[in-house]
Amino acid sequence: MSLRPLTPQERADALHKAAAARAARAEAKERLKSGRLSVGELLSAGDSDEAIARMRVVELLEALPGIGQVRAAAIMDRLGIAASRRVRGLGIHQRRALVDFIDEK
């Protein structure tokens, strides 16, 4: 089963939407890095913002100062969050554990 080919206008619209989503995620990560946005606020924003909801949790963690790939993987393993998990896919207990862990560090 293949998808129908997109018209040039549909393709342009999809490209514009994807670029806007990438820009929104990049802005959120920059605000996390600078401290203007907390992890809890970002998780709450994911409830209403589709672009934030599709951000991977590992990207969220790596955007925080002092956390790289190895430390992000260790945090996710410790909290029982799968490496492929996105913000939208976090359960209420996982969200709380993530916010609590980041706040105490």
C-alpha positions, 0 to 999 in steps of 0.5 A: 500500500502506497500513499498517494502523491502529494500535490505541490501545494500539499507538499509545500504546506507539509514542509512549512508545518515541519519547519515550524515544528522544528523551530518551536522545539529548538526555541523550547530547548534554547529556553530550557538551556537558558533557564527561562523555562522549567521542565515542568512548564515544558511538559505542561506545554506539551499538552497543548502544543503539538510540536512540543508533544512530539519532542523526544524526552532524551532531547529535552534532557540533553538541552539542560545544562550539564546533561549530555547523551550518557547522563540523559540515558542514565537518568531515563534508565533510572526513572524507567523511561524508554529511550524512544519516549516522547513528551506526549507519551509520558505517564503522570508518574513518569512526569512527576519523577522526571520533574522531581529528579531535575528539581533536586539536581 
